Amino acid sequence: MDELNVSDAAPELGADITSGTPESTAQEQALEELFELKVDGETQKLTKQQLIAQAQKAKAAEKRMQTAAQERDAAKKLVDLAKNDPVAFLKHLNGETFNEKDFFAKRLAALMEDEMLSPEEKQQRADMMELQELRKQAKEAKERLESERLQKEAEALQVEIDKEMADAIAAVGLPKTRAAVKRVAEYALDALENGLNVPMAKIAAQVKKDIQQEVLDLLGQSDEDAFEQLLGSDLLKKAQKTSLKVKKPGEPVTPKEKAEIEKTKEKEKKRLTAADLHKEWGLL
């Protein structure tokens, strides 16, 4: 049995803890009362809070052990009931729905039917059961193969759709960005859900048209400063380069095109401003 003793470090009964200098009073207040706890012959010194915590842990462990013991007793009683009184065990499992007479009548009929069969009939029944099991296994194997086939077809179709989508996006001149691919896929899925068989090329063209309109709406309603901030310096430089129409090698240049080229070169020297790009793109 555990022994609990007050340690020598604890203040003596009747001591005046309020007396002495302020320093000694503070030290006495900081000194905690210790208790000696003996467990299996080993002595431990614990504070009051530590002692309470140990008691709480011991109480919780004791409760868990009691619950486990109760569950083991209940399981043992069920096992004993099944061995000694099968009918009571069945009633316990099925409750009020268990009909003792019907249960044993069906069981007896099944036993009598089995005993009345000839060896040939018993063999036929065994063969039939084996055949049913084989058919079940064959069906499961067929379903598994069918599932694998459908999975492969779905993967191949996905690859085909991805290629068709990429080709359509490239054909209309859209960059193959994540946003563009996502929008094309969403349009295609929406058409499919509505029972429409729309070619991927038309979907990509519609996406390009929508994006162009969104860009025009955004840039056309912005002033020059906001326009330049939206594009940034890199895009402004790119716009300068693409403003020059590229001719094929050996193709004659018309006087109008030559004048336009010279005009573009002058713009490149002084760098296009936001206002220039507004005019170039017909936004002003």
Backbone bond lengths (Angstrom), bond angles and torsions (degrees), N, CA, C in turn:
res aa  C-N    CA-C-N  psi(-1)  N-CA   C-N-CA  omega(-1)  CA-C   N-CA-C  phi
1 M - - - 1.462 - - 1.525 108.93 -
2 D 1.371 116.05 139.25 1.456 120.28 -178.80 1.520 110.40 -68.16
3 E 1.342 117.03 142.77 1.458 122.20 178.05 1.512 109.31 -112.49
4 L 1.318 116.16 139.01 1.453 121.69 -177.90 1.519 108.62 -122.40
5 N 1.342 118.55 118.59 1.459 123.41 179.76 1.515 109.77 -129.83
6 V 1.350 114.18 148.73 1.460 119.20 175.50 1.507 108.00 -77.47
7 S 1.361 118.14 131.57 1.468 122.11 -178.72 1.516 110.74 -72.22
8 D 1.342 114.47 157.56 1.464 120.30 177.60 1.522 111.29 -64.19
9 A 1.313 115.99 -21.55 1.465 119.16 -178.49 1.513 111.78 -71.91
10 A 1.368 118.31 -13.63 1.460 121.41 -178.07 1.513 109.10 -74.82
11 P 1.348 119.58 151.49 1.461 121.50 178.91 1.511 111.57 -65.96
12 E 1.305 117.77 146.34 1.462 122.02 179.85 1.510 110.48 -74.14
13 L 1.354 115.53 148.47 1.462 120.71 177.47 1.504 109.13 -63.01
14 G 1.308 116.86 140.42 1.451 122.15 177.44 1.500 113.34 85.07
15 A 1.330 119.16 -3.24 1.462 120.77 -179.79 1.504 109.83 -72.28
16 D 1.316 116.87 143.60 1.460 121.85 -179.85 1.521 107.85 -89.84
17 I 1.355 115.58 101.45 1.468 119.92 -175.69 1.507 112.47 -80.50
18 T 1.342 116.03 -6.38 1.471 118.41 -179.10 1.511 112.40 -95.11
19 S 1.344 116.02 -6.64 1.454 119.78 -176.97 1.513 110.89 -88.69
20 G 1.340 116.73 166.77 1.465 122.38 177.62 1.504 111.40 97.68
21 T 1.299 114.53 -177.91 1.454 120.80 -178.93 1.518 110.02 -72.66
22 P 1.348 118.76 163.40 1.473 120.92 176.70 1.518 112.35 -58.03
23 E 1.363 116.87 -36.65 1.459 119.31 -179.12 1.527 110.81 -65.46
24 S 1.326 116.45 -45.57 1.470 119.35 -178.99 1.518 110.92 -67.68
25 T 1.333 116.60 -34.48 1.475 119.80 177.96 1.525 110.47 -63.94
26 A 1.324 117.63 -43.09 1.470 121.35 179.20 1.512 111.28 -63.05
27 Q 1.347 116.36 -39.85 1.463 119.58 179.57 1.517 110.94 -65.72
28 E 1.324 116.02 -39.44 1.464 119.01 -179.51 1.534 111.25 -67.45
29 Q 1.354 116.40 -36.31 1.456 119.38 179.20 1.528 110.72 -69.84
30 A 1.351 116.21 -32.61 1.471 120.05 -179.24 1.520 111.86 -75.13
31 L 1.337 116.93 -19.29 1.466 120.72 -177.93 1.520 109.66 -76.33
32 E 1.337 116.98 119.41 1.465 121.04 -179.35 1.520 110.54 -90.21
33 E 1.309 114.47 148.25 1.462 120.68 177.63 1.522 109.05 -74.23
34 L 1.317 117.05 129.53 1.454 122.36 -179.11 1.521 109.81 -109.86
35 F 1.347 114.70 147.95 1.461 121.44 179.50 1.519 108.53 -124.16
36 E 1.328 115.46 142.10 1.459 120.35 176.64 1.517 109.49 -93.82
37 L 1.355 115.14 127.50 1.464 121.29 -179.85 1.522 108.02 -122.15
38 K 1.342 116.15 121.64 1.455 121.22 179.44 1.521 109.92 -100.77
39 V 1.334 117.05 121.83 1.467 123.71 178.94 1.511 107.84 -128.18
40 D 1.334 117.05 117.30 1.465 122.41 -179.05 1.536 111.19 53.96
41 G 1.321 116.59 40.06 1.455 120.96 177.57 1.503 114.74 81.82
42 E 1.333 117.97 -3.48 1.456 121.54 -179.00 1.525 108.99 -101.89
43 T 1.338 116.36 129.55 1.458 122.00 -177.44 1.524 110.23 -95.71
44 Q 1.336 114.09 131.28 1.460 120.31 177.43 1.519 108.62 -125.84
45 K 1.336 116.73 143.37 1.461 121.45 175.50 1.517 108.78 -104.77
46 L 1.340 114.47 120.96 1.462 120.30 -175.61 1.515 109.97 -127.15
47 T 1.331 114.98 149.34 1.462 119.80 172.34 1.523 108.61 -78.56
48 K 1.313 115.27 173.69 1.466 120.20 -179.02 1.528 110.84 -62.56
49 Q 1.336 116.54 -42.71 1.469 120.31 -179.58 1.522 111.05 -66.21
50 Q 1.325 117.27 -40.19 1.469 120.69 178.19 1.522 110.46 -65.42
51 L 1.321 115.41 -37.89 1.468 119.90 179.12 1.522 110.90 -64.93
52 I 1.323 116.68 -41.51 1.479 121.20 177.86 1.528 110.20 -63.53
53 A 1.335 116.28 -42.27 1.472 120.08 -179.64 1.523 111.00 -63.36
54 Q 1.343 116.87 -41.10 1.469 120.50 178.29 1.519 110.48 -63.38
55 A 1.344 116.72 -40.54 1.465 120.52 179.85 1.521 111.13 -65.04
56 Q 1.338 117.47 -39.48 1.468 121.40 178.98 1.523 111.04 -64.80
57 K 1.356 116.57 -42.24 1.468 119.98 178.18 1.527 110.99 -63.40
58 A 1.317 115.81 -42.18 1.470 119.54 -179.83 1.519 111.31 -64.18
59 K 1.349 115.68 -39.08 1.465 119.73 179.32 1.527 110.99 -65.76
60 A 1.330 117.52 -42.20 1.465 121.26 179.19 1.520 110.98 -64.46
61 A 1.345 117.46 -41.38 1.457 121.06 179.10 1.527 110.68 -65.12
62 E 1.320 115.89 -39.02 1.467 120.02 178.72 1.526 111.06 -63.85
63 K 1.335 116.04 -39.42 1.469 119.99 179.87 1.526 110.82 -66.17
64 R 1.347 116.32 -41.08 1.469 119.44 178.73 1.522 111.24 -64.65
65 M 1.315 116.32 -39.40 1.458 119.68 178.79 1.524 111.24 -65.73
66 Q 1.328 116.79 -38.23 1.461 120.12 177.30 1.527 110.97 -63.85
67 T 1.338 116.71 -42.78 1.471 120.88 179.08 1.517 110.71 -62.65
68 A 1.343 117.63 -44.17 1.466 121.23 178.85 1.522 111.10 -63.37
69 A 1.312 116.65 -39.37 1.475 120.19 179.15 1.521 110.72 -65.72
70 Q 1.337 116.85 -39.47 1.465 120.34 178.08 1.526 111.18 -64.49
71 E 1.331 116.49 -40.17 1.462 119.99 178.98 1.528 111.10 -66.28
72 R 1.338 117.03 -40.25 1.467 119.91 176.96 1.529 111.40 -63.45
73 D 1.327 116.99 -40.29 1.470 120.66 178.85 1.523 110.56 -64.30
74 A 1.335 116.78 -41.39 1.462 120.41 179.97 1.529 110.96 -64.56
75 A 1.338 117.05 -41.55 1.464 120.68 179.20 1.530 110.92 -65.58
76 K 1.322 116.27 -40.85 1.473 120.61 179.03 1.527 110.71 -63.16
77 K 1.335 116.75 -39.96 1.465 120.34 179.03 1.526 111.26 -63.35
78 L 1.355 116.76 -38.46 1.464 120.06 178.48 1.528 110.97 -66.19
79 V 1.318 116.55 -42.06 1.469 120.48 178.67 1.528 110.25 -62.49
80 D 1.334 116.81 -45.01 1.465 120.71 178.88 1.525 111.11 -63.44
81 L 1.355 115.50 -38.22 1.473 119.28 179.58 1.521 110.89 -65.52
82 A 1.346 117.07 -40.33 1.467 120.45 179.39 1.525 111.02 -64.86
83 K 1.333 117.51 -35.82 1.465 120.84 -179.88 1.529 111.59 -74.36
84 N 1.322 116.43 -43.79 1.466 120.89 -171.77 1.526 113.78 -89.56
85 D 1.345 117.61 -30.70 1.470 120.49 -176.86 1.528 109.20 -145.67
86 P 1.336 117.68 80.41 1.466 120.76 -176.92 1.525 113.34 -58.06
87 V 1.333 116.70 -35.79 1.462 119.64 -179.01 1.527 110.39 -63.95
88 A 1.321 116.51 -46.58 1.461 120.04 178.27 1.527 110.70 -62.60
89 F 1.338 115.93 -36.02 1.468 120.12 178.37 1.532 110.54 -63.85
90 L 1.344 117.09 -43.72 1.461 121.21 178.93 1.523 111.43 -65.32
91 K 1.321 116.44 -38.63 1.466 120.10 176.57 1.522 110.81 -64.17
92 H 1.325 115.21 -37.64 1.462 119.44 179.23 1.538 110.74 -64.81
93 L 1.345 116.70 -38.65 1.461 120.41 -178.52 1.525 112.11 -74.93
94 N 1.338 117.42 -39.76 1.463 121.33 -173.34 1.524 113.87 -98.15
95 G 1.317 116.91 -12.27 1.454 119.90 179.07 1.514 111.80 70.67
96 E 1.326 115.74 -145.27 1.463 121.18 -175.75 1.522 112.92 -71.21
97 T 1.354 117.40 -15.88 1.474 119.89 -177.51 1.527 112.00 -76.28
98 F 1.312 117.86 -13.44 1.465 120.34 -177.24 1.527 110.47 -75.76
99 N 1.352 114.41 125.10 1.473 120.89 178.09 1.524 107.15 -112.03
100 E 1.286 115.08 109.08 1.466 121.05 -174.81 1.523 112.11 -60.41
101 K 1.341 117.88 -45.57 1.470 121.90 -176.89 1.516 111.30 -64.47
102 D 1.333 117.36 -45.99 1.466 120.48 179.94 1.525 111.17 -63.26
103 F 1.329 116.51 -40.29 1.456 120.42 -178.48 1.528 111.40 -61.03
104 F 1.329 115.86 -50.09 1.461 118.43 -176.78 1.522 112.17 -74.37
105 A 1.350 116.93 -29.10 1.465 119.63 177.48 1.530 110.01 -64.81
106 K 1.340 116.07 -43.83 1.459 119.92 178.84 1.524 111.05 -66.93
107 R 1.322 115.78 -39.69 1.458 119.77 179.92 1.524 111.11 -65.23
108 L 1.338 116.33 -42.62 1.466 120.90 179.30 1.520 110.98 -65.83
109 A 1.330 116.76 -40.74 1.462 120.52 179.22 1.520 110.59 -62.36
110 A 1.319 116.72 -40.57 1.454 120.04 179.28 1.522 111.33 -65.40
111 L 1.335 116.57 -40.79 1.467 120.30 178.39 1.520 111.60 -65.83
112 M 1.342 117.03 -42.91 1.461 121.26 179.77 1.528 110.75 -64.98
113 E 1.334 115.41 -40.13 1.458 118.91 179.48 1.517 110.07 -62.65
114 D 1.331 116.85 -40.84 1.457 121.20 -179.85 1.530 111.02 -66.01
115 E 1.340 116.47 -39.96 1.459 120.43 -179.04 1.515 112.45 -70.59
116 M 1.330 116.82 -28.48 1.465 120.79 -177.74 1.523 112.85 -80.08
117 L 1.320 116.58 -12.78 1.461 119.23 179.51 1.518 110.78 -72.54
118 S 1.313 114.73 144.08 1.471 119.98 174.76 1.519 109.20 -78.74
119 P 1.337 117.98 164.15 1.472 119.64 177.72 1.521 112.73 -55.12
120 E 1.365 115.82 -37.89 1.463 119.36 179.74 1.525 111.04 -65.89
121 E 1.344 116.21 -40.74 1.466 120.01 -180.00 1.540 111.15 -67.87
122 K 1.319 115.66 -38.33 1.462 118.93 176.75 1.524 111.13 -62.75
123 Q 1.364 115.70 -39.27 1.456 119.86 178.91 1.531 110.77 -66.68
124 Q 1.353 114.99 -40.46 1.459 119.25 178.19 1.532 111.01 -61.98
125 R 1.336 115.29 -40.62 1.460 118.77 179.05 1.531 110.77 -65.22
126 A 1.330 115.77 -42.04 1.466 119.55 178.59 1.530 110.65 -62.81
127 D 1.378 115.33 -41.72 1.466 119.45 178.50 1.530 111.03 -63.40
128 M 1.346 114.88 -39.40 1.462 118.98 179.90 1.535 111.11 -64.87
129 M 1.327 116.00 -41.71 1.460 119.73 178.58 1.529 111.28 -64.47
130 E 1.343 115.75 -38.93 1.460 120.05 177.95 1.524 110.97 -65.89
131 L 1.363 115.28 -40.40 1.458 120.37 178.97 1.528 110.94 -63.49
132 Q 1.325 116.01 -42.09 1.461 119.82 178.06 1.532 111.61 -62.22
133 E 1.336 116.22 -39.24 1.455 120.05 178.52 1.525 110.90 -66.18
134 L 1.361 116.36 -40.80 1.455 120.08 177.89 1.525 111.26 -63.97
135 R 1.344 115.47 -41.26 1.464 119.36 178.17 1.528 111.09 -63.10
136 K 1.320 115.49 -38.91 1.464 120.28 178.40 1.528 110.63 -63.21
137 Q 1.343 115.77 -44.77 1.458 119.81 179.37 1.528 111.58 -64.89
138 A 1.351 115.96 -39.38 1.463 120.19 179.14 1.529 110.84 -65.21
139 K 1.331 116.27 -39.35 1.464 120.57 178.92 1.520 110.90 -64.78
140 E 1.336 115.89 -43.07 1.464 120.06 179.10 1.525 110.99 -64.07
141 A 1.337 116.52 -40.29 1.463 120.31 178.56 1.528 110.87 -65.17
142 K 1.340 116.22 -41.00 1.462 120.55 179.15 1.527 110.86 -64.14
143 E 1.325 115.99 -43.34 1.470 120.11 179.30 1.526 110.67 -64.31
144 R 1.341 116.23 -37.78 1.458 119.79 178.63 1.529 111.12 -65.73
145 L 1.341 116.36 -43.18 1.464 120.33 178.53 1.525 111.25 -65.22
146 E 1.332 115.52 -39.48 1.464 119.88 178.97 1.525 110.62 -64.29
147 S 1.332 115.45 -40.16 1.462 119.50 178.47 1.519 110.93 -64.52
148 E 1.335 117.00 -41.30 1.463 120.65 178.19 1.532 110.65 -65.22
149 R 1.337 116.32 -39.55 1.471 119.88 179.33 1.527 110.57 -63.72
150 L 1.334 115.91 -45.85 1.460 120.02 179.48 1.521 111.34 -62.92
151 Q 1.331 115.94 -36.56 1.457 119.88 178.74 1.525 110.37 -64.52
152 K 1.347 116.58 -44.19 1.458 120.13 178.99 1.525 111.24 -64.50
153 E 1.335 116.60 -40.74 1.463 119.96 178.76 1.525 110.89 -64.06
154 A 1.339 115.53 -39.58 1.464 119.48 179.17 1.519 111.01 -64.69
155 E 1.343 116.50 -40.45 1.466 120.26 178.66 1.530 110.92 -65.82
156 A 1.342 116.08 -41.75 1.466 119.44 178.78 1.526 110.91 -65.25
157 L 1.341 116.27 -40.19 1.465 120.30 178.94 1.527 110.78 -65.02
158 Q 1.329 116.49 -37.25 1.456 120.12 178.67 1.526 111.01 -64.16
159 V 1.346 115.89 -40.70 1.463 120.03 177.67 1.531 109.89 -62.80
160 E 1.339 116.18 -42.11 1.460 120.61 179.70 1.526 111.60 -64.14
161 I 1.336 115.91 -42.31 1.461 120.33 179.67 1.519 110.53 -65.15
162 D 1.335 116.11 -41.78 1.463 120.24 179.04 1.524 111.02 -60.65
163 K 1.349 116.79 -41.93 1.467 120.37 179.89 1.528 110.60 -67.07
164 E 1.348 115.14 -43.39 1.467 119.38 179.87 1.530 110.47 -62.26
165 M 1.330 115.93 -39.89 1.463 120.04 179.33 1.525 110.70 -66.49
166 A 1.347 116.76 -43.97 1.462 120.40 179.83 1.518 111.24 -62.79
167 D 1.347 116.79 -41.95 1.466 120.88 178.86 1.521 111.09 -63.92
168 A 1.348 116.60 -41.05 1.465 120.48 -178.95 1.521 110.87 -66.71
169 I 1.325 116.97 -40.56 1.466 120.89 179.13 1.523 110.32 -64.51
170 A 1.343 116.49 -42.41 1.468 120.28 179.40 1.525 111.07 -67.09
171 A 1.344 117.41 -36.17 1.463 121.76 -176.59 1.527 112.10 -65.66
172 V 1.314 118.10 -34.58 1.470 120.29 -178.42 1.536 111.39 -89.89
173 G 1.338 116.66 -1.74 1.454 119.48 176.41 1.508 115.36 86.06
174 L 1.328 116.79 18.03 1.459 119.73 176.61 1.522 110.03 -86.02
175 P 1.323 118.58 140.02 1.464 119.40 173.47 1.528 109.31 -68.89
176 K 1.325 116.48 142.36 1.463 120.01 -177.64 1.533 109.73 -82.53
177 T 1.322 113.96 69.35 1.461 119.77 177.03 1.528 109.66 -91.27
178 R 1.322 115.47 165.25 1.467 119.61 179.42 1.528 110.88 -61.77
179 A 1.338 116.51 -38.86 1.465 120.69 -178.95 1.531 111.00 -65.51
180 A 1.348 116.51 -42.68 1.461 119.93 -179.39 1.526 110.93 -66.29
181 V 1.336 117.12 -45.03 1.464 120.97 179.54 1.525 110.42 -62.68
182 K 1.327 116.97 -41.62 1.467 120.70 179.70 1.516 111.45 -62.40
183 R 1.343 116.55 -41.87 1.465 118.99 -178.56 1.527 111.23 -69.14
184 V 1.305 117.94 -40.23 1.464 120.58 176.91 1.532 110.17 -61.23
185 A 1.333 116.11 -43.25 1.465 120.56 179.39 1.527 111.01 -63.54
186 E 1.321 117.30 -40.60 1.467 120.76 179.36 1.524 111.08 -65.35
187 Y 1.328 117.35 -42.08 1.470 120.92 178.03 1.532 110.46 -63.12
188 A 1.354 115.64 -42.32 1.468 119.61 -179.30 1.527 111.00 -65.00
189 L 1.323 116.67 -41.47 1.461 120.95 179.39 1.521 111.05 -66.13
190 D 1.321 116.62 -39.12 1.469 120.58 178.73 1.518 110.61 -63.91
191 A 1.332 116.60 -41.19 1.464 120.20 178.05 1.525 110.83 -64.71
192 L 1.338 116.02 -42.00 1.464 120.58 -179.73 1.520 111.37 -63.48
193 E 1.328 116.75 -42.19 1.465 120.55 -179.41 1.522 112.15 -66.51
194 N 1.316 116.63 -25.22 1.467 121.11 178.13 1.522 112.91 -95.19
195 G 1.338 116.36 10.88 1.459 120.89 176.00 1.508 114.47 73.66
196 L 1.332 117.76 24.00 1.459 121.81 -178.36 1.523 109.97 -104.93
197 N 1.327 115.53 131.60 1.462 121.03 178.13 1.521 108.57 -100.10
198 V 1.334 115.55 84.00 1.465 121.40 -175.91 1.520 109.10 -98.79
199 P 1.339 118.54 128.15 1.469 120.24 178.14 1.529 111.15 -59.61
200 M 1.318 115.67 146.55 1.452 120.29 -178.27 1.528 111.30 -63.29
201 A 1.348 116.93 -31.10 1.463 120.24 179.63 1.524 110.89 -63.27
202 K 1.344 116.87 -40.06 1.466 120.18 179.09 1.523 110.90 -68.24
203 I 1.320 115.93 -37.66 1.465 119.90 179.27 1.521 110.20 -64.09
204 A 1.351 116.73 -45.15 1.461 120.66 179.64 1.522 110.77 -63.20
205 A 1.353 116.92 -39.94 1.464 120.79 178.84 1.529 110.87 -63.22
206 Q 1.335 116.55 -39.67 1.462 120.44 178.88 1.527 111.06 -67.38
207 V 1.325 116.55 -39.27 1.459 120.57 177.30 1.528 110.18 -62.37
208 K 1.328 116.88 -43.44 1.463 120.73 178.45 1.522 110.54 -61.32
209 K 1.322 116.34 -42.99 1.466 120.62 179.71 1.523 110.89 -62.17
210 D 1.324 116.56 -43.36 1.463 120.54 -179.63 1.527 111.20 -65.22
211 I 1.356 116.43 -42.54 1.461 119.73 179.76 1.523 110.65 -64.66
212 Q 1.341 116.65 -42.10 1.459 119.95 178.19 1.521 111.16 -59.87
213 Q 1.327 116.54 -42.79 1.455 120.28 -179.51 1.532 111.32 -65.33
214 E 1.325 115.65 -38.63 1.465 119.72 178.60 1.527 110.80 -64.74
215 V 1.349 116.22 -40.86 1.464 120.23 179.15 1.525 110.35 -65.56
216 L 1.335 116.78 -43.66 1.462 120.40 179.30 1.523 111.45 -63.59
217 D 1.323 116.01 -41.06 1.469 119.74 177.97 1.526 110.84 -62.61
218 L 1.326 115.79 -40.16 1.458 119.80 -177.51 1.525 111.40 -71.08
219 L 1.341 116.65 -48.92 1.460 120.34 -176.20 1.520 112.56 -76.66
220 G 1.321 117.06 -35.07 1.460 120.62 -177.45 1.510 113.24 -67.16
221 Q 1.319 117.36 -25.22 1.461 120.95 -178.40 1.528 112.45 -97.90
222 S 1.325 117.42 7.25 1.464 121.00 -179.73 1.523 109.81 -103.94
223 D 1.328 116.24 147.79 1.454 119.70 176.24 1.528 109.23 -77.34
224 E 1.316 117.03 179.96 1.460 120.44 -173.93 1.527 112.59 -62.30
225 D 1.337 116.23 -43.78 1.460 119.02 -178.43 1.532 111.37 -65.81
226 A 1.331 115.67 -44.98 1.460 119.43 179.21 1.524 110.67 -65.23
227 F 1.342 115.44 -35.13 1.463 120.42 178.45 1.524 110.89 -60.59
228 E 1.335 115.63 -47.29 1.454 120.16 -178.50 1.525 111.51 -67.92
229 Q 1.338 116.08 -36.47 1.462 119.36 178.16 1.519 111.57 -67.69
230 L 1.329 116.91 -36.30 1.462 120.31 178.90 1.523 111.33 -65.68
231 L 1.329 116.50 -43.39 1.460 119.77 -177.52 1.524 112.14 -76.61
232 G 1.328 116.62 -43.92 1.450 119.46 -175.10 1.525 110.96 84.62
233 S 1.297 116.37 163.75 1.469 120.94 -174.68 1.521 112.34 -65.68
234 D 1.346 118.21 -37.24 1.468 120.09 -177.95 1.525 111.48 -64.56
235 L 1.329 116.83 -43.32 1.466 119.82 179.95 1.521 111.34 -70.29
236 L 1.321 117.18 -33.40 1.462 119.25 176.81 1.527 110.60 -63.56
237 K 1.343 116.89 -40.66 1.464 120.44 177.34 1.525 110.74 -65.10
238 K 1.318 115.93 -40.52 1.465 119.24 178.46 1.522 110.83 -63.65
239 A 1.341 116.37 -37.96 1.463 119.96 178.52 1.514 110.85 -64.46
240 Q 1.336 117.66 -35.52 1.456 120.74 176.63 1.531 111.43 -60.55
241 K 1.332 115.85 -44.00 1.464 120.13 -177.55 1.522 111.64 -69.17
242 T 1.327 116.69 -40.20 1.467 119.24 -176.21 1.518 112.50 -79.64
243 S 1.342 117.93 -9.59 1.465 119.74 179.17 1.530 111.61 -72.68
244 L 1.338 116.93 -16.45 1.465 121.80 178.34 1.516 109.67 -88.65
245 K 1.329 116.42 120.01 1.470 120.12 -179.44 1.514 110.33 -70.83
246 V 1.317 116.43 129.28 1.459 121.63 -177.41 1.521 109.41 -89.92
247 K 1.311 116.67 128.16 1.470 121.78 177.52 1.522 109.61 -99.06
248 K 1.318 115.78 151.63 1.462 120.99 175.81 1.516 109.18 -72.45
249 P 1.345 118.03 150.28 1.472 121.40 179.46 1.532 110.96 -57.96
250 G 1.358 117.26 130.26 1.455 121.51 178.09 1.512 114.65 85.70
251 E 1.327 118.45 -9.05 1.470 121.07 -179.20 1.535 108.70 -78.69
252 P 1.351 118.09 129.23 1.476 120.18 -177.74 1.521 111.55 -64.99
253 V 1.325 114.89 147.02 1.456 121.86 179.11 1.523 108.85 -101.81
254 T 1.312 116.23 126.43 1.459 120.79 179.82 1.522 109.43 -75.34
255 P 1.338 116.66 157.39 1.482 119.57 178.14 1.535 111.86 -55.93
256 K 1.306 116.15 -38.17 1.466 118.98 -179.93 1.529 110.91 -65.33
257 E 1.352 115.68 -42.38 1.458 120.22 179.39 1.521 110.88 -66.92
258 K 1.387 115.94 -36.31 1.455 119.63 178.96 1.515 110.92 -63.73
259 A 1.351 114.74 -42.70 1.468 118.92 178.23 1.527 110.79 -63.51
260 E 1.328 115.69 -36.67 1.457 120.06 179.47 1.527 110.93 -67.52
261 I 1.329 115.74 -37.63 1.469 120.08 178.25 1.520 110.68 -64.42
262 E 1.345 115.14 -45.29 1.463 118.89 179.60 1.528 110.24 -62.60
263 K 1.306 114.79 -40.74 1.468 119.25 179.10 1.531 110.49 -62.41
264 T 1.351 115.47 -39.05 1.464 119.59 -179.24 1.523 111.09 -69.13
265 K 1.318 116.65 -37.80 1.461 120.01 178.44 1.520 111.00 -62.40
266 E 1.343 115.52 -40.82 1.459 119.19 178.23 1.527 110.52 -62.47
267 K 1.308 115.13 -38.54 1.464 119.39 179.07 1.522 111.17 -66.17
268 E 1.347 114.82 -37.16 1.456 118.20 179.31 1.521 111.69 -65.24
269 K 1.350 116.19 -33.39 1.454 119.76 -179.58 1.526 111.08 -66.04
270 K 1.306 115.80 -42.94 1.466 119.08 -177.12 1.525 112.18 -95.34
271 R 1.338 118.47 0.03 1.468 125.40 179.20 1.529 111.23 66.72
272 L 1.309 115.13 125.39 1.462 120.59 -179.68 1.516 110.62 -65.48
273 T 1.317 114.90 138.31 1.452 120.35 175.69 1.526 109.08 -93.30
274 A 1.309 115.44 174.71 1.466 119.66 177.08 1.521 110.49 -62.07
275 A 1.333 116.82 -38.55 1.472 119.97 179.50 1.523 110.84 -63.61
276 D 1.350 116.78 -39.67 1.467 120.83 177.70 1.521 111.10 -60.25
277 L 1.333 116.69 -44.23 1.455 120.17 -179.62 1.514 111.07 -66.63
278 H 1.320 117.27 -35.68 1.473 120.03 174.96 1.520 110.44 -56.53
279 K 1.344 115.35 -46.83 1.467 119.81 -178.90 1.527 111.29 -68.25
280 E 1.350 115.80 -39.81 1.475 120.33 -178.79 1.518 110.63 -60.68
281 W 1.309 116.72 -40.33 1.462 120.35 -174.74 1.528 112.34 -94.21
282 G 1.365 116.22 6.07 1.456 118.82 176.28 1.512 114.20 71.40
283 L 1.343 115.89 29.10 1.458 119.04 -179.00 1.533 111.45 -93.84
284 L 1.333 117.52 -8.02 1.457 120.85 179.01 1.536 109.43 -120.39
